[in-house]
Amino acid sequence: MKHYQHNIMSFEEKLYHDQIAYWSSQELDKKFWNSTKLTARSKWLVEELKKIEFQSLYEVGMGCGRNLFYINSSFPNVEIGGNDINLNMLSFAKNILPDSCLIECVDAIDINTEHKFDVILTHGLLMHLPSKYANIVVNNCLDKTSKYVIHLEKEGPEYFYKGPKELDPAIVSSELTWAPDIEAMYKIRKDCNIVTSRDIEIENGGMVKLVVIEKKIFV
Ligand SMILES: C[S@@+](CC[C@H](N)C(=O)[O-])C[C@H]1O[C@@H](n2cnc3c(N)ncnc32)[C@H](O)[C@@H]1O
């Protein structure tokens, strides 16, 4: 019995592996670069960033690099970096971002948290991870930041935000998105303050949940 317990993947693990398989195989560079809605969000984000002091920014799940492109255009002296698991998106990003941009092909649950950046950003990432994994990524974001974590995500108390009515392990989970309770994940950490957590409507960019976390500095 013990032997089987070690080898059987939990339902949540299976969903996670399905998500990885889905996201790493899609050719989505143009879709995410050309989207009017997503571009409006990137431009909105740039305006928000003008309100804070930062010298470096890293986007977890950077996709084709659209956010980093607009950030770099407005803050050319800010060190930028990001990761993703989709090589097609990352090679697109390499062409539009400066050579100095650190681009890492690594799973968000495995990012190097020793290499700190002032701001850690996620946009539309946590909603694609089952909550156990979203929780790991949230903790990684806080460990990797020296100042702020900014999430632009879907959030809510409900577990499955959208998906097939009948949850069956055989169903390809790319059809699913989640709405993790991001605030709750931060509340159990003692080294941060929740600056804001609210729904916002971005002109031409739709509704999104904005969560801003400030890292506490202990001296
Ligand atoms: C909805 S897209 C958002 C991309 C980008 N943040 C943007 O604003 O355009 C989700 C991205 O998360 C990436 N992703 C999904 N699971 C991931 C994981 N476990 N680790 C790193 N990236 C992941 C996908 O490959 C995809 O690029």
Ligand as a Chemical Component Dictionary entry (heavy atoms), coordinates in Angstrom:
data_LIG
# 
_chem_comp.id                   LIG 
_chem_comp.type                 NON-POLYMER 
_chem_comp.pdbx_formal_charge   0 
_chem_comp.three_letter_code    LIG 
# 
loop_
_chem_comp_atom.comp_id 
_chem_comp_atom.atom_id 
_chem_comp_atom.alt_atom_id 
_chem_comp_atom.type_symbol 
_chem_comp_atom.charge 
_chem_comp_atom.model_Cartn_x 
_chem_comp_atom.model_Cartn_y 
_chem_comp_atom.model_Cartn_z 
_chem_comp_atom.pdbx_ordinal 
LIG C1  C1  C 0  -2.022 34.542 -19.249 1  
LIG S1  S1  S 1  -0.310 34.397 -19.641 2  
LIG C2  C2  C 0  0.295  35.965 -19.033 3  
LIG C3  C3  C 0  1.642  36.313 -19.591 4  
LIG C4  C4  C 0  2.196  37.677 -19.174 5  
LIG N1  N1  N 0  2.272  37.790 -17.741 6  
LIG C5  C5  C 0  1.404  38.789 -19.769 7  
LIG O1  O1  O 0  0.976  39.687 -19.038 8  
LIG O2  O2  O -1 1.224  38.792 -20.990 9  
LIG C6  C6  C 0  0.266  33.232 -18.436 10 
LIG C7  C7  C 0  1.745  32.965 -18.570 11 
LIG O3  O3  O 0  2.172  32.182 -17.458 12 
LIG C8  C8  C 0  3.080  31.214 -17.933 13 
LIG N2  N2  N 0  3.093  30.112 -16.960 14 
LIG C9  C9  C 0  2.103  29.234 -16.673 15 
LIG N3  N3  N 0  2.480  28.388 -15.702 16 
LIG C10 C10 C 0  3.747  28.745 -15.365 17 
LIG C11 C11 C 0  4.692  28.254 -14.424 18 
LIG N4  N4  N 0  4.394  27.219 -13.623 19 
LIG N5  N5  N 0  5.898  28.861 -14.338 20 
LIG C12 C12 C 0  6.193  29.923 -15.139 21 
LIG N6  N6  N 0  5.343  30.445 -16.055 22 
LIG C13 C13 C 0  4.137  29.856 -16.167 23 
LIG C14 C14 C 0  2.559  30.839 -19.287 24 
LIG O4  O4  O 0  3.509  30.201 -20.093 25 
LIG C15 C15 C 0  2.130  32.210 -19.815 26 
LIG O5  O5  O 0  3.174  32.858 -20.480 27 
# 
loop_
_chem_comp_bond.comp_id 
_chem_comp_bond.atom_id_1 
_chem_comp_bond.atom_id_2 
_chem_comp_bond.value_order 
_chem_comp_bond.pdbx_ordinal 
LIG C1  S1  SING 1  
LIG S1  C2  SING 2  
LIG S1  C6  SING 3  
LIG C2  C3  SING 4  
LIG C3  C4  SING 5  
LIG C4  N1  SING 6  
LIG C4  C5  SING 7  
LIG C5  O1  DOUB 8  
LIG C5  O2  SING 9  
LIG C6  C7  SING 10 
LIG C7  O3  SING 11 
LIG C7  C15 SING 12 
LIG O3  C8  SING 13 
LIG C8  N2  SING 14 
LIG C8  C14 SING 15 
LIG N2  C9  SING 16 
LIG N2  C13 SING 17 
LIG C9  N3  DOUB 18 
LIG N3  C10 SING 19 
LIG C10 C11 SING 20 
LIG C10 C13 DOUB 21 
LIG C11 N4  SING 22 
LIG C11 N5  DOUB 23 
LIG N5  C12 SING 24 
LIG C12 N6  DOUB 25 
LIG N6  C13 SING 26 
LIG C14 O4  SING 27 
LIG C14 C15 SING 28 
LIG C15 O5  SING 29 
# 
